[in-house]
Amino acid sequence: MNSNFEVIIGLEVHVELKTQSKLFCSCSTEFGAEPNTHTCSICLGMPGVLPVLNQQAVVYATKAAMALQCTVHPYSKFDRKQYFYPDLPKAYQISQYDQPLAEHGSVPIVENGEVVKKIGVRRIHLEEDAGKLNHIGQRLGDAKGSLVDLNRAGVPLIEIVSEPDIRSAEEARLYLTELRNILSYLDISDLRMEEGSMRCDANVSLRPKDYTGSLEDLPRVEIKNVNSIRNVQRGIEYEVERQAELLARGERIVKETRGFDDQSGRTYSQRSKEEANDYRYFPEPDLPPLVLDEAFIQTIAGSLPPSTMTIREELKAAGVQPKDIEIILADQGAWAFWQDATSQYGDARQITNWMLSDLSRLLNAHGDSFATSPVSPSNLVELLKLIDDGTLSGRMAKEVLDHMYQTKQPAHIVVKDLGLSQITDQNAITQVVEETVAQHPQVVQDYLSGKEKALGFLVGQVMKKTKGQAKPDMVNAILKEVIQAYAEKA
């Protein structure tokens, strides 16, 4: 990109809250029901109905605000945001405008376990979701028609609006990754972007190096409703290049809303960008102001889980590598599994290695997660202790783990059923070693002449004869002793 421009990015993230009912009525929020079956006169906007605020949604929204270091306002209010669209049956959305629930927070950007930058959070507000348009065709511009599903209309949302502090598509990816990590530990949303429970709008502008005006006055493009963190990154990368090319040709940037086509990796124009006055905001007359007393705020503060940075510090102190820390942190089930396992077993690195290699392999192959793993933390610890006491070799333990996963049995039962205990009897191993040496005199001579690989062959033969159950370090030591005795007799 032309170095005469600086990239300015702000993100608006919509997060559906995991309540059982909608924000202003008792309709179910369950995902995947038959279209238009989770609706009532309130969420359909029928005349004469009155909304009633869902208390649990307020609890969840306040948790999110506190976890993002925001100032939670004891007084906020709801407003009507007017716009006409087929998936908005009332022709307005109940949201919050000039007096939102919370403001002035931050999200850290973390690289290699260290905070390299903080992105400001301008505001968090509560609002109801709109319905969903299912276009008959690839996208809106090509659609031959659209079907309206209002099951989602009225589902509680929080909108998290960042400051325009993000300067690259990579920073946007890191911001969204950390934001999702923080919210996942609050257990307030499914955060399934593929189902729309977390969606992102990206506002992208290019600021000339000699520009001295307000960021708000820059012509910006909004990439709307992107459904994955990777696609947010791709959409921003494309949009930055597109705008840079236009400016290089002396053309102006049109302030507009654009969609993102994940197949082509391109953005496409949808409509001109609305301004705040286009929505004709005014206070919602059917809802009183939202007043939070100090006792409520303190109760929520006391219920918050450890922060993601606190979790990172605990993992780092246990010797977990930065890359592995991010993998564990990104999965709340993995963090709970790790905590449980390390509380029973002193070697955190061993726990981490087995979790993220062999156990992860099995989980991925079967579509499971650490939260649903057939191998419990205590069962994994038992397996590692069998390695420590010499009952199993590392290779044997991998085989036992596979059977533990399939049978849901603890390690000692699987070992007994398979007859896989490691041979540690010196006399038994010596007998097999002597037989092996006698059968391969040339290989023995090769080893005595300095060919170290020959010893590896002999070890392999012994392990083969013992079906892999002989303890490898004993095999090595006994082989050397027997070969030395063989040489002295020769």
Disulfide bonds with the S-S distance in Angstrom:
none
